[in-house]
Structure formats: structure tokens, C-alpha cells
Amino acid sequence: MAFKSFGLLIIVRLAVLSLGIAGFVYAFFNPQYHVVTFLMFLVVLALIYEMWIFLNKINREVLRFLNSVRYADFSQSFEFEESNKGFKALGEAFTEIIERFKNLRMSQESELNHLRAMVNHIPVPLIVTRDDGSLSLINNAARRFWGTAQPTKVSDLKLYGEEFYEQLLNCRAGEKRMAKISIDGFDTKLSISLMEVTGSGGTEKLYSLLDIGEEIETTQLTAWQDLVRVLTHEIMNSITPVASLAQTTADIADDIKKELDEEHPQRKPVEKISNAAETMSRRAGNLMQFVTNFRKLTRLPRPEREVVKVQSLFDHVSQIFYSNGSRNNVKLITDINPPDLELDVDPEQMEQALINLLHNAEQALSDKEDGEIKLTAGFNKRGRNYIEVSDNGAGIGEDILSKIFVPYFTTKPEGSGIGLALTRQIMTVHGGFISASNCEDGGACFRMVF
């Protein structure tokens, strides 16, 4: 309807202009109509000028409409005078088209924002790499994973381990790979998946980095606990009657020995039987105690969490450390940043874990005159709370660094090998992890990350 009205206005103007030109020509060829000729000339010029204004206005509005579409400027409106019915209809058509573009863009932006919100709430870190070597962190999980030192190029990933970098580059679309990554002083395992996306800007590679280190550790711990429960149950069932029979045999042999004279020919055999039975009973008792202690590692109670100030936790641990007869030449230094740092933990279990680490550090300083232990707490680069226990001793041998959390593994003659294993289990049930490394300036460093 708008274009029909607009076309009618053009036809009317052309008809009037044609009549004006015809009148001018007629008057021009009649000498007696000089004044009429001049007037008709002015009329024709006025009609041409009005036609030019009319068309120029249309051109401007069409150009404004096209620029609005080109630059997605949907704030423009096309309203014309009430008297100009053709322009009004054309303006309404332009406005309707702009409004449709506007609604479409709003719908697309709403959908895009919805997708962005969903991607940001995905707990798996997502990164995108491009052909030019650039890298982008797609969601909040990726930004939290990398912390403050966020990579911007693919080559930056070399800092987190050659294995991780190589596996990332060699990964193919649709397959999964596992790699070890070292980030913020802690080694963990990642499951890497790749999907390629081709767009106008070229091909982009979308990687998902699933941290499976904690899951692997939890699964290993659960499997180890199940195995220990079965083994300790079977061992206790077998060793208990052996210990009982050995003790009974020893008691009977002692009674018989008391009834025999010193010169009796059976006295020495009975003494041998008594000594053997006593040895069996003692070894069986030691084995039962070993199994009992081993079983304790699998029966750690569920943590009763509460919000605890780290300063209060450190004060209790320091008091216990010095009250246990620690050597005077070992200096304990505490540092908390920020000072009001709090943790949601079981205070008793966490105190036990810290005491185990402090005792381990103190043993490492047994031959050092100026021994120093640092107990620090704060936030790491990934925004997580951590507690670190470090010393200035000889450090940990690289050959045993991966074994020190294995139950009953110890390099000290007087060590039991339970303390570090128990500390690791406490951190696991708290949803955190513990790592061991050697400090840059010497000594061992144990970091608990929550």
C-alpha cells in the first residue's frame, strides 16, 4: 500500500509537470502570450524544483534507512508529516523493517548472553586456540584454573610442563588425552578433549581441560581403603587364634618347666618350647598392633567442619609444638596474609595434620644448629586458600619425593610412616590436596591447598 501511494504521487507530479510544459510550449509559440509564457516558465521551474525536493528527500531517507541497517543502528525512526500520505506510508514501512531487525538482534543477543552464561557456569575449563598462535580463556572455570598468570599464547603453555604442551598440540578432534600439568607448585592430571570449530575467521580449536587428579587420588584412596579393610580383616582373623594359641602354649610350657627339676632331661626341650611360644606370641602381638594402626588410616571420621580463623589454628599448633619438648634451636615462624584469613575445616583434624608436618620438619632439622620452620597461609595464584610448612633442612631426595605419602614408607629409623599418609587422607576428605617439593633456597616444602 505504501509503494502504491508513493507511486501515485510520482505519477501526479509527472502529469502536472507535463501539463505545465505543454502550456509553456503552447504559450511560447503564440506571440500574443508573452506574459503567459513567462508565467508558465516559472510554473515549470517550480514544478521541477518541487519534484527535485521530493525525490531528494526520498533519497536521503532511503540512504538513512540503508545506513541504519548497515551499522545496526536501530534507534532511527522514519516518521513523516501527516499531510504527506506517501511519505508517511513509506516511513511506516521503513520503521517496521527496522523494528524487525531490532527485535531479531535483541533475540540473538539474549540467546548469546544465555549461552555465555551457561558456558561460564560449566565447571570444566575451556580454552580456544587459533591458527595465529593466540589463546583465549572461554569461561570462569578456565580463568580460575590459570589464576593471575593467565596465558594469552599457545607458547605460554610450555611453562606448565612439556608433557602437557606436547599432548595439547598432538591432540586430535574427537579424542581424549591425559597429561600431567604443573601449576602453582602442584602436579595434577588433566583429561584433554578437542573440538574444531570453523567460522569466518578461520578454524578455532576448543579444548576442554578436566582436572581428574583429585578424582584419581580419591579413587586410589578408596580402593586402597577397601583393600586394607579386607586384608586387615583376614589377617586379624588368622593371627588372633595364632597369638592366643602361642600364648597358651607359652603358659603351659612355663607351668611344666616349674614342675621339672634343673637336672630333668626334658627341662631344656620345654624351655625351648616356652621361648619359641613366647617369641611367636610377641611377634603375633606386634603384628596385631601393626594391623590395628594400619586399620586406623581407613577409619578417619567424616570432618565436622566449622569456620576457623587460621591465626587461632596456628596458635594452638605452635603451643602443642613447643609443649611436646621440641628442640630450643628450632625456630617456628608464622605468617598469615591476610591476617583475618579463615578456613572451613575440621579444626581437630587440621591441627593433627599440621602437627604431623611440623614433627616431620623438626626431624629433618635434627642435625642443623639454626633450624627454622615457616608456617605460612594465604591465597595462591588461583585464588585458593593454602597452608605451607617449609624448613631450611637438606630437603627431600628426588628418588623418594613421589613415595613420601605412601603409608608406612619412611627413611627415618624411628619413623612410623603414618604421619604424612594420615595428613594426605585428612586433606582428601576435606576436598583439598597436599604436595611436597624442595624449596628454591633449600629445605622441604609441604603445601596444603583447599
C-alpha positions in Angstrom: 0.0 0.0 0.0 2.8 2.3 0.8 4.5 1.9 -2.5 1.2 2.3 -4.4 0.6 5.6 -2.7 4.1 6.7 -3.3 3.9 5.7 -7.0 0.6 7.7 -7.3 2.3 10.8 -6.0 5.1 10.4 -8.6 2.5 10.0 -11.4 0.5 13.0 -10.3 3.7 15.2 -10.2 4.8 13.9 -13.6 1.3 14.6 -15.1 1.2 18.1 -13.6 4.7 18.8 -14.9 3.8 17.5 -18.3 0.8 19.9 -18.4 2.9 22.7 -17.3 5.5 22.0 -20.0 2.7 21.7 -22.6 1.2 25.1 -21.6 4.6 26.7 -21.7 5.2 25.3 -25.2 1.8 26.4 -26.4 2.3 30.0 -25.0 5.8 30.2 -26.4 4.6 29.6 -30.0 1.9 32.3 -29.6 3.5 35.7 -29.7 0.5 37.4 -28.0 1.0 35.3 -24.8 4.4 36.7 -23.7 3.3 37.2 -20.1 1.6 33.8 -20.0 4.8 32.3 -21.5 6.9 33.8 -18.7 4.4 32.7 -16.0 4.3 29.2 -17.4 8.1 29.1 -17.4 8.1 30.0 -13.7 5.5 27.3 -13.0 7.5 24.7 -14.9 10.6 25.6 -12.9 8.7 25.5 -9.6 7.3 22.0 -10.5 10.8 20.8 -11.4 12.2 22.2 -8.2 9.4 20.6 -6.1 10.0 17.3 -7.9 13.7 17.5 -7.1 13.0 18.3 -3.4 10.5 15.4 -3.3 12.9 12.9 -4.8 15.9 14.2 -2.9 14.0 13.7 0.4 13.3 10.2 -0.6 16.9 9.6 -1.4 18.0 10.9 2.0 15.5 8.8 3.8 16.4 5.6 1.8 20.1 6.3 2.5 19.4 6.8 6.2 17.5 3.6 6.2 20.3 1.6 4.5 22.9 3.1 6.8 20.8 2.1 9.8 20.7 -1.5 8.6 24.4 -1.5 7.6 25.6 -0.2 11.0 22.9 -1.9 13.1 21.7 1.5 14.3 18.1 0.5 15.3 17.4 3.7 17.2 16.4 5.5 13.9 12.7 6.3 13.2 11.0 7.3 9.9 8.0 9.4 10.7 6.9 12.0 8.1 4.3 14.8 8.0 0.7 13.9 8.2 0.0 15.8 5.1 2.3 13.7 3.0 0.5 10.4 2.9 3.0 8.7 0.6 6.0 9.6 2.8 4.1 8.6 5.9 3.3 5.1 4.4 7.0 4.7 3.3 8.2 5.8 6.7 6.0 3.3 8.4 7.4 0.5 6.1 11.0 1.6 7.0 10.2 1.7 10.7 8.6 -1.7 10.6 11.6 -3.2 8.9 14.0 -1.5 11.4 11.8 -2.8 14.3 12.0 -6.3 13.0 15.8 -6.1 12.7 15.9 -4.6 16.2 13.8 -7.5 17.6 15.9 -10.0 15.8 19.1 -8.5 17.1 17.7 -8.4 20.7 16.6 -12.0 20.4 20.1 -13.0 19.1 21.8 -11.1 21.9 19.6 -12.6 24.5 20.3 -16.1 23.2 24.0 -15.3 23.0 24.0 -14.0 26.6 22.2 -17.1 27.7 24.8 -19.3 26.0 27.6 -17.3 27.5 26.1 -17.6 31.0 25.8 -21.4 30.5 29.4 -21.7 29.3 30.7 -19.5 32.2 29.0 -21.8 34.6 30.5 -25.0 33.1 32.9 -26.3 35.8 35.3 -27.6 33.2 38.0 -25.1 32.0 37.6 -24.2 28.2 40.3 -22.6 26.1 40.4 -21.7 22.4 43.5 -21.6 20.2 43.7 -20.1 16.7 46.0 -20.5 13.7 48.0 -17.4 14.6 49.0 -18.9 17.9 46.7 -16.8 20.1 44.8 -18.3 23.0 41.6 -17.3 24.9 40.1 -18.4 28.1 36.4 -19.0 27.4 34.8 -19.4 30.9 35.2 -18.6 34.5 36.5 -22.1 35.3 39.4 -21.5 32.9 40.2 -18.1 34.4 40.1 -19.6 37.9 42.2 -22.6 36.8 45.1 -20.4 35.5 44.8 -17.8 38.2 46.5 -14.5 37.8 49.2 -15.8 35.4 46.8 -16.3 32.5 48.3 -17.4 29.2 47.5 -15.5 26.0 49.5 -17.5 23.5 49.8 -21.2 22.9 53.6 -21.0 23.6 52.8 -19.8 27.1 51.6 -23.3 28.0 55.2 -24.6 27.9 55.6 -23.1 31.4 53.2 -25.7 32.7 55.1 -28.8 31.6 56.5 -30.2 28.3 54.2 -33.2 28.6 51.1 -31.1 28.8 52.2 -28.9 26.0 53.0 -31.8 23.7 49.8 -33.6 24.4 47.8 -30.5 23.7 49.4 -29.9 20.4 49.1 -33.6 19.3 45.5 -33.9 20.4 43.1 -34.6 17.5 39.4 -33.7 17.3 37.1 -36.2 19.0 39.8 -37.9 21.0 40.8 -37.6 24.6 44.3 -37.5 26.1 45.7 -37.5 29.6 48.6 -35.3 30.6 50.4 -34.2 33.8 50.4 -30.4 34.4 52.4 -28.5 36.9 50.6 -25.3 38.0 51.0 -23.2 41.1 53.6 -25.7 42.5 51.2 -28.7 42.3 51.2 -31.6 39.8 47.8 -32.9 38.7 46.4 -34.9 35.9 44.2 -33.5 33.1 41.9 -35.1 30.6 42.2 -33.1 27.3 39.4 -33.1 24.7 39.4 -31.2 21.4 36.7 -29.9 19.1 37.4 -27.9 16.0 35.1 -25.0 15.0 35.3 -23.4 11.6 34.0 -19.9 11.1 34.6 -16.8 9.0 37.7 -16.1 11.0 39.3 -19.5 10.2 39.5 -22.7 12.3 39.5 -22.5 16.0 40.3 -25.3 18.4 38.2 -25.6 21.5 39.9 -27.6 24.3 38.2 -28.8 27.5 40.6 -29.5 30.4 39.1 -31.7 33.0 41.1 -31.9 36.2 41.0 -35.6 37.2 43.9 -35.5 39.6 41.6 -35.2 42.6 39.2 -37.9 41.3 42.2 -40.3 40.6 43.6 -39.6 44.1 40.1 -40.2 45.7 39.6 -43.4 43.7 43.0 -44.7 44.6 42.4 -43.8 48.3 39.0 -45.6 48.2 40.5 -48.6 46.5 43.4 -48.7 49.0 41.0 -48.4 52.0 38.8 -51.2 50.7 41.9 -53.4 50.2 43.2 -52.6 53.6 39.9 -53.4 55.2 39.8 -56.8 53.5 43.4 -57.6 54.3 43.3 -56.5 57.9 40.1 -58.4 58.5 41.7 -61.6 57.1 45.0 -61.0 58.8 43.2 -60.4 62.2 41.1 -63.5 61.7 44.2 -65.6 61.1 46.6 -64.0 63.6 44.3 -63.8 66.6 44.0 -67.5 67.2 47.7 -67.9 66.4 48.5 -65.3 69.1 46.1 -66.9 71.5 47.5 -70.4 70.9 51.1 -69.2 71.2 50.4 -67.5 74.5 48.6 -70.6 75.8 51.5 -72.8 74.7 53.9 -70.5 76.4 51.9 -70.6 79.6 51.6 -74.4 79.6 55.4 -74.7 78.9 56.1 -72.3 81.8 53.9 -74.4 84.1 55.6 -77.6 83.0 59.1 -76.0 83.4 58.3 -75.1 87.0 57.4 -78.7 87.9 60.7 -80.1 86.4 64.0 -80.2 88.3 67.0 -78.4 86.9 68.6 -81.8 86.1 65.5 -83.2 84.4 66.2 -84.4 80.8 63.0 -82.7 79.5 63.6 -79.3 81.0 65.7 -77.9 78.2 63.2 -79.0 75.4 60.4 -77.5 77.5 62.4 -74.2 77.8 62.9 -74.2 74.0 59.2 -74.7 73.5 58.5 -71.9 76.0 60.9 -69.5 74.3 59.6 -70.3 70.9 56.0 -69.8 72.1 56.9 -66.5 73.7 58.6 -65.4 70.5 55.5 -66.4 68.5 53.2 -64.7 70.9 55.3 -61.5 71.0 55.6 -61.3 67.2 51.9 -62.0 66.8 51.1 -59.2 69.2 53.3 -56.8 67.3 51.7 -57.8 64.0 48.2 -57.3 65.6 49.3 -53.9 66.8 50.6 -53.1 63.3 47.4 -54.2 61.7 45.4 -52.1 64.2 47.4 -49.0 63.5 47.1 -49.7 59.8 43.3 -50.0 60.1 43.1 -46.6 61.8 44.1 -45.0 58.5 41.0 -46.3 56.8 38.6 -45.2 59.6 39.2 -41.5 59.6 35.8 -39.9 60.7 34.0 -37.5 58.5 35.2 -34.0 59.1 33.0 -31.8 61.3 33.5 -28.5 59.5 33.4 -25.1 61.0 34.7 -21.7 60.1 38.1 -21.3 61.9 40.5 -18.4 61.9 43.9 -19.5 60.7 45.6 -17.4 63.4 43.8 -19.4 66.1 44.7 -22.6 64.4 48.4 -21.6 64.2 48.4 -20.5 67.8 47.1 -23.9 69.0 49.6 -25.8 66.8 52.5 -23.6 67.9 51.6 -24.2 71.6 51.5 -28.0 71.0 54.7 -27.9 69.1 56.7 -26.2 71.9 54.9 -28.2 74.7 56.0 -31.5 73.1 59.6 -30.9 74.0 60.8 -29.5 70.6 64.4 -28.5 70.4 65.1 -25.0 71.5 67.3 -24.3 68.5 64.3 -24.9 66.1 62.6 -21.6 65.4 59.0 -21.6 64.3 57.8 -18.6 62.2 54.2 -18.0 61.3 52.9 -15.7 58.6 49.3 -15.2 57.5 48.2 -13.0 54.6 45.6 -11.6 55.1 45.7 -11.7 58.9 42.0 -12.4 59.2 42.1 -15.5 56.9 39.5 -18.1 57.7 39.1 -21.8 56.7 36.0 -24.1 56.6 37.6 -27.2 58.1 37.5 -29.7 61.0 39.8 -27.9 63.5 40.9 -31.1 65.3 41.8 -33.0 62.1 43.6 -29.9 60.7 45.6 -29.5 63.9 46.6 -33.1 63.6 47.7 -32.7 60.0 49.8 -29.6 60.8 51.4 -31.3 63.9 52.4 -34.2 61.7 54.1 -31.8 59.2 55.8 -29.8 61.9 57.1 -33.0 63.5 58.4 -34.2 60.1 60.1 -30.8 59.6 61.6 -31.0 63.1 63.1 -34.4 62.4 64.6 -33.1 59.2 66.4 -30.4 61.2 67.9 -32.8 63.8 71.4 -32.1 62.6 71.1 -28.4 62.0 72.0 -25.8 64.6 70.0 -22.9 63.3 66.9 -24.9 62.3 63.9 -22.8 61.1 60.4 -23.9 60.3 58.0 -21.5 58.5 54.2 -21.9 58.8 52.5 -19.6 56.3 49.0 -19.2 55.0 47.3 -17.1 52.2 45.8 -17.3 48.7 47.6 -18.8 45.8 47.5 -17.5 42.2 44.3 -19.4 41.6 42.5 -17.8 44.5 42.5 -20.9 46.7 43.5 -20.9 50.4 46.7 -22.7 51.2 48.8 -23.5 54.3 52.5 -24.2 53.7 55.1 -25.8 56.1 58.7 -25.3 55.0 62.1 -25.8 56.6 65.7 -25.0 55.9 66.9 -28.5 56.1 68.5 -30.8 53.5 65.3 -31.2 51.5 63.8 -34.4 50.0 65.6 -36.7 47.7 64.2 -36.7 44.2 64.0 -40.5 44.2 61.6 -40.6 47.2 59.7 -37.4 46.5 56.8 -39.4 45.0 56.7 -42.0 47.7 56.6 -40.0 50.9 52.8 -40.1 51.2 52.7 -43.9 50.8 51.6 -45.4 54.2 54.5 -46.9 56.2 57.1 -45.5 53.8 59.8 -43.8 55.9 63.5 -43.1 55.7 63.9 -42.5 59.4 64.8 -45.4 61.7 62.4 -44.1 64.4 59.7 -43.1 61.9 56.4 -44.9 61.5 55.5 -43.8 58.0 51.9 -42.9 59.1 52.0 -39.2 59.7 52.2 -38.0 56.1 49.8 -40.6 54.9 47.3 -39.5 57.5 47.8 -35.9 56.6 47.2 -36.7 52.9 44.0 -38.5 53.9 42.8 -35.6 56.0 43.3 -33.2 53.0 41.4 -35.6 50.7 38.3 -35.8 53.0 38.4 -32.0 53.1 38.3 -31.8 49.3 41.8 -30.5 49.0 45.3 -31.8 48.3 48.8 -31.7 49.6 52.0 -31.6 47.7 55.7 -31.9 48.6 58.6 -30.2 46.9 62.0 -28.8 47.6 62.3 -25.0 48.2 64.3 -22.9 45.9 66.6 -21.8 48.7 66.9 -25.3 50.2 64.8 -27.4 52.5 61.5 -29.2 52.1 58.1 -27.6 51.4 54.7 -29.1 52.1 51.7 -27.1 50.7 48.1 -27.9 51.6 45.6 -26.4 49.2 41.9 -26.1 50.0 
